[in-house]
Amino acid sequence: MAAERLSAWVHGQVQGVGFRWWTRSRALELGLTGHATNTADGRVHVVAEGPRQAAERLLALLRSPDTPGRVSLVVESWEPARGDLSGFEER
């Protein structure tokens, strides 16, 4: 199965609440590589690469009520994996 790259823009109260740390933990559990980055407008940008099923599971977790803070919207896009990521970073 080819790896895919998920790009998810997470809106809501997601900065300063441990959201990036939580996302990193979930991504590593799922065997994904990538990063979770705070943006100046208050969103968190999550980029994750790996098997589509694992990335879809991470996306479902990002949309779940179990995240730190409060997620109001997640906007996703998909593309083929670039293979340029290692580990999972908080930025």
Residue pairs with C-beta under 8 A, 6 or more apart in sequence:
1 51
1 52
1 53
2 52
2 80
2 81
3 49
3 50
3 51
3 52
3 80
3 81
3 83
4 49
4 50
4 51
4 52
4 55
4 78
4 79
4 80
4 81
5 47
5 48
5 49
5 55
5 78
5 79
5 80
5 81
5 82
6 34
6 46
6 47
6 48
6 49
6 55
6 56
6 58
6 59
6 76
6 77
6 78
7 45
7 46
7 47
7 76
7 77
7 78
7 79
8 45
8 46
8 47
8 48
8 59
8 62
8 74
8 75
8 76
9 43
9 44
9 45
9 46
9 74
9 75
9 76
10 19
10 43
10 44
10 45
10 46
10 62
10 71
10 73
10 74
11 42
11 43
11 71
11 72
11 73
11 74
11 75
12 69
12 70
12 71
12 72
12 73
13 69
13 70
14 42
14 43
14 44
14 67
14 68
14 69
14 70
14 71
15 38
15 42
15 44
15 69
16 69
17 68
17 69
18 68
18 69
19 36
19 44
19 67
19 68
19 69
20 36
20 37
20 38
20 44
20 90
20 91
21 90
22 67
22 68
23 36
23 44
23 46
23 58
23 62
24 36
24 88
24 89
24 90
26 58
26 61
27 33
27 34
27 36
27 46
27 48
27 58
27 88
28 88
30 50
30 54
30 55
30 57
30 58
31 50
31 51
31 54
32 48
32 49
32 50
32 54
32 55
32 58
32 88
33 48
33 49
33 50
33 85
33 86
33 87
33 88
34 46
34 47
34 48
34 49
34 85
34 88
34 89
35 46
35 47
35 85
35 88
35 89
35 90
35 91
36 44
36 45
36 46
36 88
36 89
36 90
36 91
37 44
37 45
37 46
37 47
37 90
37 91
38 44
38 91
39 45
46 58
46 62
47 85
48 55
48 58
48 88
49 55
49 81
49 82
49 83
49 85
50 81
59 74
59 76
61 67
62 71
62 74
63 71
63 74
